Amino acid sequence: MSASALNEIAQRWFAAFNDKDLERLLALYDDSAAHFSPKLKVRYPETNGVITGKNALRAWWQDAFQRLPSLHYEVVRLTPFEDRVFMEYVRHVKDEDDLFVGEMLEIHNGLIIKSSVFHQ
């Protein structure tokens, strides 16, 4: 994919996430997409940090949106390369310290097939 197409997917991802538009966010993902997050590992240790499929993604983000109504991501940098885009952003939640996050989206046929979150 072109760098501009990858950046467009990332921008749509941020817009959907910050609008808390679950359907628009899920539409960016392949039905069998996998997602890794250290927060998943903490909240649901049995997952070992990985969930697969839109139903699991829906449950995960729906829970996050309900628990953290002030959750907002601020884009710092997008780095596209071949079939992936690395997103750097700041996670803002009221009454919590800001968290610097890196996330890799792997794209196939215009849909996210894997996302991996990195932070301390």
C-alpha positions as CSV (number, residue, x, y, z in Angstrom):
1,M,0.0,0.0,0.0
2,S,1.1,3.6,-0.5
3,A,2.2,5.7,2.4
4,S,-0.8,8.0,1.9
5,A,-3.3,5.1,2.0
6,L,-1.7,3.7,5.2
7,N,-1.8,7.2,6.8
8,E,-5.4,7.5,5.8
9,I,-6.4,4.3,7.5
10,A,-4.5,5.5,10.7
11,Q,-6.3,8.8,10.6
12,R,-9.7,7.1,10.2
13,W,-8.7,4.9,13.1
14,F,-8.0,7.9,15.4
15,A,-11.1,9.7,14.3
16,A,-13.3,6.7,15.0
17,F,-11.6,5.9,18.3
18,N,-11.8,9.5,19.6
19,D,-15.4,9.7,18.5
20,K,-16.0,6.4,20.4
21,D,-17.7,5.2,17.2
22,L,-17.3,1.5,17.7
23,E,-18.9,0.5,14.4
24,R,-16.7,2.8,12.4
25,L,-13.7,1.6,14.3
26,L,-14.5,-2.1,13.7
27,A,-15.2,-1.5,10.0
28,L,-11.4,-0.9,9.7
29,Y,-10.6,-4.4,10.8
30,D,-10.7,-7.8,9.1
31,D,-13.2,-10.2,10.8
32,S,-10.4,-12.4,12.1
33,A,-8.0,-9.6,13.2
34,A,-5.8,-10.1,16.2
35,H,-5.0,-7.4,18.8
36,F,-2.2,-7.4,21.4
37,S,-2.2,-4.9,24.3
38,P,-0.3,-4.9,27.7
39,K,-3.6,-3.6,29.2
40,L,-5.4,-6.8,28.0
41,K,-2.7,-8.8,29.7
42,V,-3.3,-7.0,33.0
43,R,-7.1,-6.9,32.9
44,Y,-7.6,-10.4,31.4
45,P,-4.5,-12.5,32.2
46,E,-6.0,-15.5,30.5
47,T,-5.7,-13.8,27.1
48,N,-1.9,-13.4,27.5
49,G,-2.6,-10.0,26.0
50,V,-4.1,-11.2,22.7
51,I,-7.7,-11.2,21.5
52,T,-8.9,-12.3,18.0
53,G,-11.9,-11.4,16.0
54,K,-14.4,-8.5,15.8
55,N,-16.6,-9.7,18.7
56,A,-13.6,-9.7,21.0
57,L,-12.5,-6.3,19.8
58,R,-16.0,-5.0,20.2
59,A,-16.2,-6.2,23.8
60,W,-12.7,-4.8,24.7
61,W,-13.3,-1.3,23.3
62,Q,-16.9,-1.1,24.5
63,D,-15.6,-1.8,28.0
64,A,-12.9,0.8,27.6
65,F,-15.3,3.5,26.3
66,Q,-17.7,2.8,29.2
67,R,-15.0,2.8,31.9
68,L,-13.0,5.7,30.5
69,P,-15.4,8.3,29.1
70,S,-12.7,10.9,28.8
71,L,-10.3,8.6,26.9
72,H,-8.7,10.5,24.0
73,Y,-5.7,9.8,21.8
74,E,-3.5,12.6,20.5
75,V,-1.5,11.7,17.4
76,V,2.3,12.4,17.6
77,R,3.6,10.7,14.5
78,L,2.6,8.2,11.8
79,T,5.3,6.1,10.2
80,P,4.0,4.0,7.2
81,F,6.0,1.2,5.7
82,E,4.9,-1.3,3.1
83,D,1.9,-3.0,4.7
84,R,1.9,-1.4,8.1
85,V,1.8,1.9,9.9
86,F,3.4,2.6,13.2
87,M,1.4,5.1,15.2
88,E,2.8,7.1,18.1
89,Y,0.3,8.9,20.3
90,V,-0.5,10.1,23.8
91,R,-3.3,8.5,25.7
92,H,-5.2,11.1,27.7
93,V,-7.6,10.1,30.5
94,K,-9.0,12.6,33.1
95,D,-7.3,12.2,36.5
96,E,-4.6,9.8,35.1
97,D,-1.0,10.5,33.9
98,D,-0.7,10.8,30.2
99,L,0.7,7.7,28.6
100,F,3.0,7.7,25.5
101,V,1.9,4.8,23.2
102,G,3.2,3.1,20.1
103,E,0.9,0.9,18.1
104,M,1.5,-1.0,14.9
105,L,-1.3,-1.6,12.5
106,E,-0.7,-4.4,9.9
107,I,-2.9,-4.0,6.8
108,H,-4.0,-6.5,4.2
109,N,-6.4,-5.7,1.4
110,G,-7.3,-2.4,3.0
111,L,-8.2,-3.9,6.4
112,I,-6.3,-4.2,9.7
113,I,-5.3,-7.8,10.3
114,K,-3.2,-7.2,13.4
115,S,-2.7,-4.4,15.9
116,S,0.0,-4.4,18.5
117,V,0.2,-1.8,21.3
118,F,3.4,-0.9,23.1
119,H,3.8,1.1,26.3
120,Q,5.2,0.8,29.8
